[in-house]
Amino acid sequence: MNFKILLLTTTFIFLVGCKPLTLKSNTLTPPNQPLITPKINENQNLILVSNSNKTIGTLLTNDNWETATFIDSNKKIYNLTRAISANGIKLNNGPIVIHFKGNEGILEKNSIVTHFLIK
C-alpha cells in the first residue's frame, strides 16, 4: 500500500512540475544577422558562387527539387535526382553531389569538395 502511495505521489509531482518546451527560431542564428533562405518554389533557378566569389554554375528545377539540372561554368549539363538527407536538399547523379540548406551548401564533383553560396 505504501508503494502505491509513493508511486502516485511521485507521478503527481512529475506531472505538475512539467513545463512545455518551446523552441525559439532565432537561437540558431547570431543575434544581429538575419537568416537568408531562398524560397522553395515549384520552378527555381539558383546561381552557385564559391567562397572566392567565382561562379560555379546554375542549378535549375521545375518539380520542387525532385529532379534538377546543374550547368557548370563550362556549360556542361548534369541531370540530378533528389537523395535522402537529414537536413536540407541533396541532389546527385554519381560523380556530382550537391547538398544545400538555406543559402549555403557543398558541391562534390569527382571527389573534389567546393563550398558555395546561393546568389
CORJORA-V951808 format. One record per pair of residues at least 24 apart in sequence whose ideal C-beta (glycine too) atoms are under 6 Angstrom apart, sorted by the first residue. I is the first residue (numbers start at 1). GAP is how many residues later the second one is. If there is no record, write none. Layout:
# CORJORA-V951808
i:gap
I:GAP
I:GAP
This chain:
# CORJORA-V951808
i:gap
36:67
37:65
38:80
46:72
47:72
48:68
49:68
49:70
50:64
50:66
51:64
56:60
65:24
